[in-house]
Structures are given as structure tokens and as C-alpha cells.
Amino acid sequence: MRKRFTKIICAAVATISAFSLMLAPACSSYTREGVGADTSADKVSSNGGFVTETGDYVYFINGVAENTAVNTFGEVVKGSVQRISKSDLQDGNYGNTQTIVPLIVYSGSYNAGIYVYGDYIYYTTPTVERNSDGEILNSYLDFKRTTLDGSDTMSDYFWQSTDNTVDFRYVEVNDTVYILYAISEDLFGTGTSVTNIHSVNCETRENTLLAYNVSEYAFDTTDATNPYAYYTMGVTQYLGTDNPVSKSYNQLYRVRADVTQSPRTYDFSDMEDYDAEKDPLYVNLGDYVYDGIGKTQLSSYETQYNYSYWNDKQYDINNSDYSYSIKSYDDGELLFTRTSSTGSSGNVYVLDDASLPVGTDGRITSEWDAIDKNKEVSLRLYGTDTSAYEYVKIGDTLYAILADSEGISRGEVIGGKVENIFRINSDASATIIDIRKEQISADESHYYLYYSMTGGNGYTLNRVAIDGTSDDYSKFPVNEEAVKEYRKVKILDLDVASSWYMPEFVGNTLLFASETGNMTDYNYIMACDLGKDGYIMSNALLEKYNEQFEDVSEKIYDYNEETNADGTKAYQYLSDALKYLYYTGDADYLDELIQAYVDIQGKDKEYMYSERSAEIYREFATATGDWAEYASMTKKVNGKTVYANSADYYYAVVGQMSEADEQALADSYKADYMQEYPVDDSTWWEGLSTVSKVFFIIGMVVAGLAVIAGITVLTIWLVRRSRKKKGVVKHTHTVDMTDDKSVDVYGNGSEE
């Protein structure tokens, strides 16, 4: 009976796989000239975000593109995948990038992005397929790959999702890449959608149903390459009863992406009208982690799902059953609660992947008893609430970081409790981005918390050290420099695009999708170098960096406040002109604009800008005169020397902008910060100079003579053509070869 059932379930899962393969199009590809091999692809880090690093290169999604944008292969710039060498990124050669994937790389879920495995980069892109009405199905996602040199891109896909917010990971097991994903779907047409976990083998394209109708699941939120998923499943007794009976406990499982067979069998063959292909009721290929059955003497609790229960074993467990709930799975560490049917404890437990005994196939071995192990669970927090802590180990101490409506707090995890809690700052409802240990000098390092706050156009970016004592955050010693690291510092005026991937670091360079400085409508990637003398800036240095940055804007707008003796503005429009120069670096534009008013509207040379204004503009561009203090503060950006009174000195676009976006951005700066080119509002004759008027008259005379000559020639031709049409033709001799002797065959052939 068991063998027969196993065949039925295997047939059901195989049917799903075969159906997926049948729908997958035949393998084909787009080819283009490669940009050169990446010989460092075996040294990959930071997979899964919008940035991925190899040994020598940085691959990144080139800006925020929507799934509704035109996705024609080879024509995509915004949203494509670009690469830049790490040396170019470090040297500020931000425009020296190469297009690897000329498609829109997009996912409505920002839990996973691009991945490098072997010689390929893996990603998702809106499909270009059309429905029967000819509409592009851009709400569908195609899962593809491209060679790292950009020469070969799949024109088909490994798998296609009809939900562009699908939660997924590209993972690798034994040199094979899999798509691990969870999706809500009505897989068997039962009329009810449930959450299922799948994997797709990117070599065979086999789609395997790993777990059917899971209650909760979790992929690793820190390590986006982790091939494991945890999930809970309810226990329903289908056999020995007229109606299915749901038990009050559940079970916790773990599965790896490469699994294709269940380690056990579930027999429903005695059920009337059971059809595994229409609804197999239960598919679970994962490994038992915890079983909440409770005291096993209660035989009514036992079902075919309690496969680790042994009749001949005495279980020293609690009488009550358990229901598990997943809190998080972070960097190989699962946090979960376990609630008893007799009362809720609210305890948070921790399970480290490394503590599970596994065989060579990655499966949990039989020495792990999912029932008995309940009495050995490791407590993380005792009786805590549902607050989402971030944990960091500093030395031998585990700390809990909490960002809530009251601000950011830190406490020590001691004996299952968060003790010694104190407030770091009062930034309410912050979003934690990362906790990084960073070296700020040869002999000093700190653990910094990076977090975002709603503000500006998108999210502001902030940093604070979290490794101080409570006194460091509450007192101000005489040497204030000593506590700078424990005060929040906002990183410049960066506005990070919301509803996209969070910023990422490459070395000491921060990469982020920008809504800063007229970028709101474009959201390309910007680089902000926080390095200083081979280390990252301390908070004290970063604060001074901010002050320097802000001083530029203040000095620019100070020109607005200067007045002449009569109370009029001394520098009309100059502040806007300098702000335009600050963002664009276009040193010649003001002279061109002044000349345009002279040429087009005949205005005085100082109509809008005084001679001194134009001079200050040039001083700003060259860091001389009024702006000489910035001459010693320079960087190379895209091969050009920029001074600290330029936006590019602080952050600059990395990658390529489309020609249309580049022009539109330039126009927006002109519209916002400068007077645009003047409109010629004179009549056409008054608008001409004297010389132009003379040449115009001469031109008109020549043109008139040409027209008269043309008319004469045309008249002669028309007369001749008319005469032909009226029968005036050249006389010719004709010969009549008939035998009519009454006709003079030597006549002239024309009637008189």
C-alpha cells in the first residue's frame, strides 16, 4: 500500500515538474560582442542585492526602472546591469562602466536582486511576451542569466512567475543553481490559494514542489545565497474519521533547494475518492526539525505525520502540545516562538543551522529527534513581546538593538532577558539598514548602526556607533570629541530612493539609488566615498564633512542677501546660477547665456548678470577669488578635477544615464536654477542685425532673378509641348504598300 501511495505522490510532483518543463520555451539566446571576461568570478561577495562583487568588479543595477518601461534587449540603459572595476570605483572613474545585461532588471519584492555564480549573472526581468490581445505581460517575471562578459543572454527563461512580487532566491548547491521561491497559488485548481515553496533547477528547469500549503516560511534575510528555508505546517488527521480533524499543534521543517524526493511516505489511499493529481492533500519534502505533538501517550494526537515518534521510546516531554511560529531567519539563525495550548509563554528560542546534524546530502540525520529535542531548545529571550530586535555580538556579549516609536535602544541579552537597556537616541521608527564593524584609524574601530529615516524626497541616511556605554550616550565630557562616535550623524543630504533596495557598501564607498539633487524623477545610482586615508571616516570627521558640505550652500545663498547702496540686490540671479554650476559643473554656461540675451534680444551685456556676477561664477568654477578656500580640497571624478564646492566632490552618478534622461536632467537644472535661453520676442525684421538685413536683401534679389529665369524657361517648354498636342508635327514621307494604283505613293503623307 505504501509503495503504491509513494508512486502516486511521486507522479503528482513529477506532473508539476513535467508541466513546468512543457511550458518552458526552448533554449535560445541573444548574442552580442562581449566586454571581456571576469577572471575573478570565483571570489564573489554580497550576492542578492542590487550590487554584487567579484574579486575585480562590481556589478550593479543601473537605476530604478519600472516593469512597465520598454524592455527591448540591447536598448535598455536605465535598469540594466552594469559593471565597473573596483579600481575605477575607488579612483572616481564612475562613468567607466560596461553594460552586461541590456534588459530591465526588476522585482516587485526587494528581498533578492542579482547573483553571480560561475561565469553567469542571474536576475529577473519583466517578460516581453504578449497575451492574445497583443498586450505585453509586463506583470510577469522571467528568470534569466547572462554571461559575465555580456556576450550571451537567454532569450527564454528558466522559469516564469505570473506574480512579479514573488519572494525568491537564486542559490547554489553542489555547483548547480536553483531558484528557491515561495508563492501563493491555487496549484491544483481547488478554488483556494495556499502558500507553497518550490525550487527550479536552472540546468534541467525541473520545478519541484518542496512543500504544499505551509503556514509560515522564512528565507535567510542576511545571507541571500542560503539554500535552506524553514516553514511550519499544520497537522490534519484525514484517516480514521469521516471529516478531517485539525490538531492543535503544528510542526517545524527545513528544506534545501536541491531536494526532489520526500524522506518518508504519507498514505491517503484509504480515503474515498482520493486523487493525488487533483489534490495530493499533503506534499512535504523537508526535514523534521520540531514536532509539537506533546505527550505521546495521548494516542489521539498521533498521526502519520509524527514520523519521528517511536512506540518503544519513553519521551520525557511536557504534557501539553506546541504551536511554533517563525520570527526570523537571519544569517543561519532561526528565531521562533513555541506556544502551548495550555497557555502562551511568549518565549523566543534560537536554532543555529550549525547545531543540526546533517549527512552528506544536507538532510538532518535520524539522531535528531524532533519530539525529544523540544526539551533542549535554546532560549534567546524569556517572555518577551513581539518586538523585532536586531542582534549583534561584540566581544563575548550579545546585544539586542531595537528601533521603535520611541527611538533606538540597546540592551544586553543575559539569561534569556534583555538587560541594561538604554536609549541611544530618540529617532523614532527608524529602518535599520546594516550593522558594520569599521576601522576609522590604525588603532580604533567601532560597530556602527546605519539606518534610514523618512525625510526629504526619500529616506535620509544616518550613522551612530552602538558599542559605547550608557554614559557615552547621556553625558558630555569635557573632551566632546570622545563622544562624537555616539552621536547620530546624518550622511550629507543623501535622499535614498524609497521602495527599492537599501544602500550597499563596496569598501568605503556607499552606493544608493538617489532622489538627491533633481534625481527624484530618475533614481540612478550614486556613489558617496566615505574613505579617509585608507580608513572610513569617523563620526567626528563625517560631521566636519557635513559642515563643509552645508557651508557651500550657505555661501552660495549669501549672495542673495548682499545689497547695493540703494537697497537693490547686488547679485541678481547669481545664487541660482552658482547652484546650477554646483550640480552640473558647466563653467561656460553663464557666458553663453549672457551672450544669448545680447544676440537674441539685443539686451545690454549686464542685463541679467553684472560683470562681477559673471566673474564670481568663473571664480566658483576654478576655486579662486571668493572661492579660493576650496582650492586645496580636490578629487578626481571621471578624470576631471573637482573642488569641494561641487556636488560631484561629495557624491556622483555611477554608471550610465540614457540620452533622454541626461538631457531632461540638464534641462531641469536650467529650469530650476537658471534663466533658460531667452525667447526671440521681436519681429523677424527687427530681430536682424544691420549686416544680416543687407545680406537678406541681396539674397532676396538673387532669389527673385532666379525665379524670373525659371519662369521664362518653363514658359518656352510649355509652348512647345502644347504645339505637339495640337497636331503641329514634323512632315515625313510614307509609303503605301497596297496595290491601289489610284493613290500617289510618292505624296508627302499629309492631308492639305
VOGU-3710 file (C-alpha; in Angstrom, 3 decimals, decimal comma):
1> mrkrftkiic> 0,000/0,000/0,000  2,794/2,418/0,976  4,637/1,741/-2,266  1,531/2,411/-4,272  0,951/5,713/-2,472  4,562/6,734/-2,922  4,149/6,227/-6,650  1,021/8,394/-6,631  2,703/11,289/-4,815  5,805/10,998/-6,954
11> aavatisafs> 3,590/11,040/-10,024  1,829/14,173/-8,757  5,068/16,047/-8,133  6,505/14,746/-11,401  3,421/16,023/-13,198  4,045/19,509/-11,807  7,669/19,318/-12,924  6,805/17,986/-16,362  4,130/20,640/-16,808  6,637/23,349/-15,934
21> lmlapacssy> 9,098/21,918/-18,441  6,418/21,726/-21,107  5,629/25,422/-20,615  9,273/26,455/-20,698  10,332/27,609/-24,149  13,208/26,005/-25,974  16,674/27,197/-25,061  17,875/30,119/-27,166  19,890/33,266/-26,608  20,719/36,806/-27,632
31> tregvgadts> 24,351/37,292/-28,550  26,393/40,464/-28,670  30,029/41,424/-28,526  31,480/40,653/-25,099  33,183/43,266/-22,928  35,902/40,969/-21,608  35,993/38,053/-19,209  35,886/38,427/-15,441  38,690/36,148/-14,269  37,916/36,932/-10,616
41> adkvssnggf> 34,392/35,490/-10,659  35,399/32,802/-8,156  35,634/35,483/-5,448  32,003/36,548/-5,079  30,529/38,527/-2,205  27,310/40,405/-1,434  25,076/38,343/-3,731  21,382/39,102/-3,656  21,086/42,885/-3,525  21,330/45,470/-6,285
51> vtetgdyvyf> 25,129/45,186/-6,005  27,277/42,080/-6,370  31,057/41,991/-6,098  33,635/39,679/-7,590  37,355/39,955/-6,953  37,925/42,710/-9,528  34,483/44,037/-10,466  31,289/45,482/-9,061  28,058/44,544/-10,856  25,034/46,742/-10,130
61> ingvaentav> 21,513/47,505/-11,300  21,801/50,822/-13,118  18,951/52,738/-11,504  15,307/52,224/-10,674  13,252/51,137/-13,687  9,627/50,088/-13,555  8,301/46,868/-15,051  6,138/48,934/-17,414  9,152/50,508/-19,154  10,106/49,357/-22,661
71> ntfgevvkgs> 12,245/46,240/-22,240  13,818/45,799/-25,661  17,031/43,793/-25,479  20,092/45,865/-26,297  18,339/49,230/-25,897  17,886/49,309/-22,118  20,160/51,654/-20,154  18,200/52,552/-17,023  17,603/49,383/-15,028  20,245/47,419/-16,921
81> vqrisksdlq> 23,114/45,623/-15,183  26,410/47,473/-15,455  29,839/46,612/-14,160  32,713/48,790/-13,025  36,177/47,722/-11,973  36,930/48,191/-8,303  39,955/50,290/-9,207  37,786/52,657/-11,286  35,246/52,893/-8,475  37,975/53,704/-5,977
91> dgnygntqti> 39,579/56,275/-8,295  36,278/58,030/-9,024  36,038/56,945/-12,661  32,319/56,445/-12,187  31,411/56,722/-15,861  33,801/53,954/-16,891  31,200/51,196/-16,807  30,161/48,429/-19,175  26,691/47,124/-19,893  26,405/43,428/-19,072
101> vplivysgsy> 22,636/42,891/-19,166  20,831/45,335/-21,516  17,433/44,426/-20,059  15,383/45,877/-17,224  16,338/44,034/-14,056  13,327/44,276/-11,794  11,496/42,595/-8,973  8,479/43,864/-7,080  9,993/42,237/-3,994  13,307/43,763/-2,968
111> nagiyvygdy> 14,422/40,761/-0,911  16,602/39,498/-3,756  18,322/41,076/-6,732  21,308/39,976/-8,823  23,563/36,972/-8,254  26,864/35,806/-9,706  27,541/32,073/-9,865  30,308/30,680/-12,047  30,545/32,638/-15,297  26,956/33,923/-15,189
121> iyyttptver> 24,900/36,658/-13,615  21,353/35,652/-12,633  18,405/38,070/-12,386  14,717/38,648/-13,084  13,252/40,825/-15,822  9,693/41,753/-16,905  8,619/39,483/-19,723  8,111/40,826/-23,233  5,577/38,150/-24,137  2,097/39,271/-25,174
131> nsdgeilnsy> -1,368/37,974/-24,454  -3,978/37,188/-27,082  -4,922/40,879/-27,257  -1,343/41,856/-28,046  -0,730/43,398/-24,621  2,715/42,941/-23,065  2,509/40,804/-19,931  4,934/43,009/-18,012  3,460/41,939/-14,680  5,171/38,570/-15,284
141> ldfkrttldg> 8,801/37,965/-14,363  11,266/35,936/-16,419  14,129/34,313/-14,504  17,248/34,507/-16,694  21,019/34,594/-16,794  23,730/36,312/-18,855  27,422/35,549/-19,209  29,625/37,871/-17,151  31,132/39,361/-20,294  27,641/40,221/-21,578
151> sdtmsdyfwq> 28,063/38,204/-24,779  25,259/35,675/-24,279  21,821/36,251/-22,741  18,915/33,834/-22,567  16,063/34,896/-24,818  13,852/32,410/-22,986  13,887/31,712/-19,243  14,416/29,119/-16,534  11,018/29,855/-15,053  8,349/32,499/-15,405
161> stdntvdfry> 6,349/33,894/-12,493  2,914/35,420/-13,015  3,472/37,353/-9,771  6,229/39,962/-10,004  6,336/40,273/-6,197  7,237/36,616/-5,742  9,666/36,005/-2,849  12,708/34,229/-4,285  16,413/33,490/-4,028  18,987/32,222/-6,506
171> vevndtvyil> 21,010/29,678/-4,535  23,739/27,194/-5,379  24,101/23,608/-4,185  26,933/21,391/-5,426  27,672/23,733/-8,366  24,054/23,743/-9,530  21,994/26,922/-9,317  18,396/26,764/-8,130  15,568/29,260/-7,866  14,106/28,889/-4,391
181> yaisedlfgt> 10,752/30,636/-4,131  7,525/30,848/-2,163  4,266/31,827/-3,788  0,543/31,943/-3,093  -1,230/29,852/-5,727  -4,148/27,555/-6,441  -1,855/24,849/-7,741  -4,381/22,053/-8,183  -7,458/24,093/-9,076  -9,147/23,535/-5,730
191> gtsvtnihsv> -10,507/27,078/-5,699  -8,332/28,054/-2,747  -4,880/29,664/-2,929  -2,290/28,445/-0,449  1,379/29,251/0,128  3,766/26,771/-1,456  7,552/26,508/-1,586  9,229/25,463/-4,839  12,659/25,135/-6,349  13,683/25,232/-10,009
201> ncetrentll> 16,850/23,507/-11,174  18,445/26,004/-13,570  20,205/23,254/-15,519  17,266/20,893/-16,079  14,499/23,510/-15,498  12,697/20,981/-13,344  10,251/22,708/-10,998  9,887/20,775/-7,738  7,129/21,369/-5,211  9,009/21,261/-1,899
211> aynvseyafd> 6,153/21,973/0,493  2,439/22,374/-0,122  0,174/24,620/1,953  2,667/25,910/4,509  1,503/28,125/7,355  4,672/30,246/7,624  8,048/30,213/5,959  11,345/32,100/6,159  14,294/32,572/3,834  17,550/33,891/5,248
221> ttdatnpyay> 17,268/37,688/5,367  21,010/38,325/5,678  22,543/35,582/3,538  20,562/35,704/0,303  22,526/32,695/-1,000  21,409/30,354/1,803  19,730/27,353/0,088  17,602/26,444/3,127  14,076/27,503/4,011  12,234/26,922/7,287
231> ytmgvtqylg> 8,482/26,540/7,417  5,635/25,359/9,616  2,823/23,025/8,601  -0,423/22,258/10,337  -1,342/18,699/11,264  -4,649/17,406/9,915  -5,854/13,868/10,540  -7,527/12,668/7,355  -7,658/8,939/8,155  -9,928/7,054/10,554
241> tdnpvsksyn> -12,554/9,778/10,589  -15,415/10,929/8,404  -14,181/14,518/8,416  -10,628/15,873/8,511  -9,589/16,861/12,028  -7,106/19,699/12,531  -4,827/19,210/15,512  -3,999/21,954/17,980  -0,264/21,630/17,385  1,938/22,082/14,320
251> qlyrvradvt> 5,389/21,078/13,089  8,531/22,932/12,048  10,519/21,795/8,993  13,589/22,743/6,994  14,206/22,004/3,313  17,113/22,562/0,935  16,616/23,758/-2,626  18,103/20,680/-4,299  15,694/18,169/-2,708  13,490/16,270/-5,156
261> qsprtydfsd> 12,144/13,391/-3,027  10,396/13,162/0,329  12,310/11,235/3,033  9,086/9,494/4,029  5,693/8,477/2,678  2,214/9,658/3,558  -0,607/7,248/2,830  -4,068/8,548/1,897  -5,012/5,582/-0,251  -7,803/4,508/2,107
271> medydaekdp> -9,643/7,771/1,614  -12,673/7,586/-0,603  -12,375/9,392/-3,971  -8,790/10,401/-3,273  -6,908/11,610/-6,345  -3,297/12,736/-5,777  -3,125/14,505/-9,113  -6,172/16,669/-8,380  -5,191/17,403/-4,776  -2,469/15,403/-3,035
281> lyvnlgdyvy> -3,571/16,922/0,323  -0,028/16,903/1,689  3,332/17,351/-0,034  6,341/17,857/2,200  9,898/17,122/1,094  11,531/18,818/4,084  13,254/17,507/7,203  11,618/17,327/10,593  13,001/19,967/12,992  10,434/20,154/15,809
291> dgigktqlss> 7,175/18,276/16,369  4,662/19,863/18,750  2,670/16,682/19,449  3,163/16,981/23,201  2,815/13,932/25,449  2,627/10,956/23,084  0,535/8,792/25,437  -2,388/10,799/24,126  -2,825/8,457/21,167  -5,482/10,634/19,567
301> yetqynysyw> -2,742/13,152/18,847  -0,657/10,757/16,833  -0,953/10,854/13,035  1,087/9,621/10,123  2,933/12,955/10,213  4,625/12,197/13,539  7,195/10,046/11,831  9,907/10,556/14,446  7,686/9,116/17,177  8,899/5,757/18,399
311> ndkqydinns> 6,469/3,465/20,245  9,254/1,855/22,234  10,777/5,141/23,427  9,951/6,955/26,652  9,628/10,652/25,916  10,365/12,987/28,798  8,326/15,861/27,455  5,672/18,275/28,618  2,071/17,060/28,631  0,894/19,990/26,512
321> dysysiksyd> 1,306/20,350/22,784  3,146/23,147/20,989  2,475/25,506/18,136  5,590/27,019/16,553  5,734/30,442/14,944  8,706/31,738/12,985  10,007/35,174/13,967  13,063/35,432/11,699  15,766/33,510/9,893  18,877/35,635/9,832
331> dgellftrts> 22,410/34,615/8,860  21,789/30,923/9,523  19,988/31,535/12,810  16,288/30,779/13,231  14,264/32,572/15,884  10,864/31,130/16,773  8,241/31,078/19,490  6,612/28,000/20,927  3,142/28,419/22,343  1,458/25,784/24,480
341> stgssgnvyv> -2,243/25,034/24,157  -2,476/25,443/27,944  -1,041/28,948/27,893  1,244/31,293/25,982  4,762/31,836/27,287  5,924/34,265/24,603  9,465/32,902/24,836  11,760/33,332/21,846  14,009/30,380/21,025  17,021/30,181/18,758
351> lddaslpvgt> 18,190/27,387/16,482  21,537/27,684/14,732  21,882/25,800/11,440  25,295/24,599/12,592  23,718/22,750/15,537  21,720/20,409/13,289  23,345/17,060/12,412  23,347/16,647/8,634  24,531/13,977/6,241  26,424/14,392/3,009
361> dgritsewda> 23,128/15,066/1,244  22,422/18,006/3,545  19,496/16,260/5,237  19,029/16,215/9,011  20,035/12,761/10,234  17,935/10,417/12,384  19,927/11,216/15,531  17,869/14,408/15,680  14,563/13,508/17,361  12,041/16,235/16,525
371> idknkevslr> 9,892/15,399/19,556  12,582/14,807/22,154  14,534/17,916/21,124  11,735/20,092/22,473  13,235/19,803/25,930  16,626/21,027/24,646  15,525/24,202/22,863  17,866/27,155/23,355  16,213/30,184/24,889  17,027/33,543/23,341
381> lygtdtsaye> 14,536/35,762/25,129  12,258/34,885/28,012  8,670/36,104/27,943  9,446/38,907/25,507  6,952/40,785/23,399  6,839/40,636/19,607  9,331/43,477/19,085  11,779/42,884/16,275  15,288/43,035/17,697  18,466/43,121/15,662
391> yvkigdtlya> 21,277/41,208/17,314  24,995/41,849/17,236  27,775/40,145/19,130  30,507/42,481/20,344  33,277/40,560/22,045  31,603/37,883/24,140  28,418/39,867/24,715  25,240/39,545/22,660  23,398/42,830/22,257  19,833/43,484/21,133
401> iladsegisr> 19,155/46,631/19,108  15,595/47,887/18,948  14,213/50,621/16,692  10,666/51,537/17,668  8,351/54,528/18,013  10,354/55,805/20,987  13,736/55,735/19,291  16,753/53,417/19,093  17,737/51,361/22,147  20,408/48,850/23,063
411> geviggkven> 20,384/46,117/25,662  22,390/43,058/26,641  20,942/39,569/26,253  21,607/37,892/29,613  19,969/34,638/30,657  17,170/34,996/28,166  16,377/38,574/29,098  17,319/41,922/27,606  19,016/43,692/30,464  20,752/47,041/30,934
421> ifrinsdasa> 18,592/48,718/28,298  19,298/52,350/27,490  18,279/54,787/24,803  20,863/55,551/22,113  18,794/58,351/20,572  15,200/59,379/20,023  14,981/58,791/16,264  11,544/57,217/16,095  10,520/54,482/13,640  13,948/54,133/12,073
431> tiidirkeqi> 14,619/51,440/9,481  17,799/49,533/10,278  19,937/49,021/7,179  23,083/47,421/8,499  25,413/46,995/11,452  29,054/47,139/10,380  32,330/46,931/12,217  34,521/49,617/10,668  38,096/50,736/11,124  38,446/54,515/11,474
441> sadeshyyly> 42,180/54,508/12,200  45,018/52,073/12,692  44,115/51,569/16,352  40,389/52,357/16,559  37,257/50,655/15,256  33,576/50,793/16,105  30,350/48,941/15,456  28,180/51,401/13,539  24,457/51,222/13,048  23,309/52,548/9,654
451> ysmtggngyt> 19,645/53,422/9,496  17,210/55,445/7,436  14,530/57,932/8,394  11,660/59,292/6,355  12,593/62,745/5,142  13,404/64,827/2,096  12,400/63,132/-1,138  13,020/59,587/0,055  14,930/58,320/3,093  17,760/60,081/4,868
461> lnrvaidgts> 20,794/58,015/5,820  22,255/58,156/9,323  25,005/56,514/11,345  25,767/56,043/15,043  28,226/53,853/16,946  26,450/51,314/19,177  29,394/49,942/21,146  29,580/52,642/23,828  28,497/52,664/27,463  25,273/54,286/28,597
471> ddyskfpvne> 27,307/57,271/29,804  28,627/57,822/26,286  25,090/58,499/25,065  23,845/60,569/28,003  26,767/62,702/29,162  29,009/65,252/27,550  32,525/65,019/28,984  34,934/67,916/28,682  36,546/66,294/25,665  33,467/66,309/23,442
481> eavkeyrkvk> 35,407/64,626/20,613  35,356/61,471/22,748  31,598/61,115/22,342  31,269/62,128/18,690  31,009/58,485/17,619  27,944/58,017/19,837  26,008/60,934/18,397  23,933/60,436/15,295  25,429/61,849/12,136  23,377/62,300/9,001
491> ildldvassw> 25,381/61,398/5,917  25,313/64,613/3,884  21,875/65,377/2,431  21,524/61,995/0,799  17,976/61,094/-0,162  17,787/57,362/-0,711  15,042/56,194/-3,063  12,239/54,590/-1,092  10,581/51,310/-2,101  13,756/49,912/-3,610
501> ympefvgntl> 16,879/48,120/-2,441  18,633/49,599/0,573  22,086/51,217/0,120  25,129/48,955/-0,036  28,826/49,415/0,655  31,706/48,451/-1,613  34,722/49,008/0,578  34,262/52,526/1,945  32,072/53,660/-0,955  28,343/53,832/-0,394
511> lfasetgnmt> 26,139/53,059/-3,404  22,487/54,094/-3,356  19,578/54,822/-5,677  19,284/58,568/-5,430  16,495/61,056/-5,074  19,091/63,737/-4,298  19,543/66,936/-6,313  16,853/66,757/-9,016  17,236/62,959/-9,198  13,734/62,292/-7,904
521> dynyimacdl> 12,382/61,569/-11,385  15,377/59,487/-12,461  16,695/57,450/-9,500  20,066/56,479/-10,923  22,819/55,068/-8,728  25,164/57,424/-6,916  28,477/56,788/-5,200  29,461/58,502/-1,962  33,057/57,855/-0,920  33,383/57,916/2,874
531> gkdgyimsna> 37,026/56,862/2,833  39,773/58,859/4,504  43,483/57,935/4,429  42,700/54,278/3,800  40,030/54,049/6,529  36,391/55,044/6,749  35,598/58,458/8,202  34,928/58,591/11,903  31,714/60,275/13,002  33,797/63,266/14,033
541> llekyneqfe> 35,272/63,547/10,537  31,907/62,869/8,936  30,365/65,686/10,944  33,043/68,088/9,689  32,453/66,753/6,178  28,775/67,605/6,578  29,584/71,087/7,829  31,854/71,693/4,848  29,112/70,442/2,548  26,489/72,691/4,139
551> dvsekiydyn> 28,817/75,711/4,168  28,928/75,631/0,355  25,166/76,035/0,094  25,108/78,741/2,741  27,824/80,712/0,995  26,028/80,368/-2,349  22,825/81,794/-0,931  24,628/84,571/0,938  24,905/86,362/-2,411  21,126/86,750/-2,305
561> eetnadgtka> 21,449/88,843/0,849  24,006/91,347/-0,455  22,548/94,698/-1,482  23,705/97,879/-3,179  23,654/101,307/-1,513  20,169/101,921/-2,908  18,846/98,684/-1,405  18,683/96,737/-4,659  20,207/93,293/-4,909  23,895/93,336/-5,632
571> yqylsdalky> 23,903/89,994/-7,384  20,641/89,362/-9,186  20,122/85,673/-10,010  23,714/84,791/-9,022  22,819/82,278/-6,295  20,709/80,262/-8,726  23,465/80,421/-11,307  26,001/79,093/-8,801  23,654/76,313/-7,709  23,342/75,287/-11,349
581> lyytgdadyl> 27,139/75,261/-11,632  27,385/73,339/-8,335  25,333/70,465/-9,749  26,405/70,459/-13,405  29,983/71,753/-13,489  29,079/73,704/-16,632  31,574/76,553/-16,253  30,864/78,173/-19,645  27,095/78,289/-19,454  26,717/81,715/-17,866
591> deliqayvdi> 28,843/83,416/-20,536  26,793/81,644/-23,218  23,552/82,749/-21,581  24,643/86,386/-21,310  25,695/86,370/-24,972  22,353/84,845/-25,937  20,497/87,807/-24,423  22,766/90,164/-26,355  22,356/88,330/-29,680  18,724/87,279/-29,491
601> qgkdkeymys> 17,077/90,157/-27,688  19,697/92,860/-28,099  19,970/93,313/-24,350  22,774/95,023/-22,554  25,632/92,688/-21,566  24,755/93,215/-17,909  21,007/92,880/-18,431  20,681/89,919/-16,043  24,147/89,397/-14,593  26,599/92,093/-13,655
611> ersaeiyref> 30,182/91,839/-14,764  31,085/90,965/-11,182  28,446/88,197/-11,111  29,965/86,613/-14,193  33,387/86,937/-12,596  32,235/85,217/-9,380  30,735/82,439/-11,493  34,148/81,825/-13,053  35,833/82,030/-9,633  33,447/79,382/-8,324
621> atatgdwaey> 34,353/77,067/-11,218  38,101/77,455/-10,673  38,130/77,801/-6,862  39,721/81,239/-6,999  38,775/84,677/-5,654  35,745/84,374/-3,368  36,062/80,582/-3,523  39,815/80,183/-3,122  39,414/78,382/0,232  38,251/75,276/-1,675
631> asmtkkvngk> 41,289/75,123/-3,959  43,137/72,697/-1,674  40,173/70,302/-1,422  40,033/68,347/-4,651  39,077/64,945/-6,017  39,250/63,317/-9,401  35,798/62,421/-10,712  35,625/60,879/-14,167  39,114/62,187/-14,900  38,229/65,770/-14,039
641> tvyansadyy> 39,445/67,709/-11,001  36,502/68,805/-8,896  36,625/71,097/-5,894  34,764/70,789/-2,605  32,265/73,417/-3,801  30,942/70,906/-6,356  28,260/68,272/-5,751  30,407/65,657/-7,509  33,006/66,081/-4,776  30,527/64,539/-2,303
651> yavvgqmsea> 28,507/62,141/-4,435  28,227/61,484/-8,150  26,288/59,324/-10,581  27,950/55,975/-11,160  27,003/54,168/-14,352  25,298/55,458/-17,464  22,236/57,610/-17,980  20,092/57,303/-21,069  20,474/60,189/-23,510  16,871/61,240/-22,898
661> deqaladsyk> 17,289/61,262/-19,109  20,622/63,051/-19,322  19,095/65,802/-21,448  15,990/66,029/-19,279  18,108/66,290/-16,129  20,234/69,039/-17,674  17,070/70,906/-18,714  15,622/70,569/-15,221  18,720/72,162/-13,699  18,441/75,050/-16,149
671> adymqeypvd> 14,779/75,478/-15,347  15,219/75,286/-11,573  18,435/77,231/-11,064  18,955/79,432/-14,119  17,089/81,535/-16,601  16,706/79,403/-19,686  17,735/80,680/-23,094  15,828/83,865/-23,972  12,951/83,758/-26,429  13,186/85,977/-29,505
681> dstwweglst> 10,081/88,143/-28,949  10,919/90,753/-31,639  9,537/90,772/-35,214  11,591/88,814/-37,723  12,898/92,029/-39,374  13,636/93,921/-36,166  15,392/90,936/-34,776  18,013/91,045/-37,575  21,247/92,953/-37,261  22,209/95,556/-39,942
691> vskvffiigm> 24,623/93,150/-41,630  22,006/90,433/-41,627  19,486/92,804/-43,186  21,927/93,669/-46,041  22,603/90,004/-46,768  18,891/89,282/-46,601  18,135/91,962/-49,262  20,916/90,714/-51,553  19,652/87,173/-51,106  16,118/88,163/-51,982
701> vvaglaviag> 17,275/89,945/-55,209  19,272/86,897/-56,294  16,357/84,644/-55,459  13,979/86,918/-57,472  16,181/86,791/-60,577  16,394/83,026/-60,272  12,624/82,784/-60,093  12,155/85,020/-63,221  14,662/82,934/-65,185  12,922/79,769/-64,120
711> itvltiwlvr> 9,542/81,071/-65,221  10,902/82,027/-68,671  12,356/78,584/-69,299  9,192/76,922/-68,136  7,028/79,079/-70,459  9,075/78,144/-73,562  8,867/74,463/-72,723  5,103/74,596/-72,188  4,518/76,360/-75,562  6,447/73,734/-77,482
721> rsrkkkgvvk> 4,678/70,927/-75,672  1,291/72,494/-76,464  2,022/72,679/-80,209  2,745/68,953/-80,321  -0,557/68,146/-78,705  -2,429/70,219/-81,395  -1,039/68,232/-84,423  1,773/70,530/-85,448  4,207/67,760/-86,322  7,260/67,294/-88,469
731> hthtvdmtdd> 6,455/66,247/-92,134  7,683/62,820/-93,146  7,442/60,580/-96,253  5,222/57,491/-96,039  4,909/54,536/-98,435  1,613/52,711/-99,053  2,451/49,087/-99,903  -1,087/48,251/-101,092  -1,878/47,696/-104,779  -4,159/50,732/-105,110
741> ksvdvygngs> -2,827/52,447/-108,208  -5,141/55,440/-107,753  -3,080/56,532/-104,780  0,013/58,577/-105,313  2,537/56,647/-103,261  5,050/59,446/-103,550  2,874/62,001/-101,851  4,071/63,864/-98,745  1,853/61,786/-96,367  -0,146/64,761/-95,101
751> ee> -3,544/65,992/-95,977  -3,818/69,560/-97,296
//
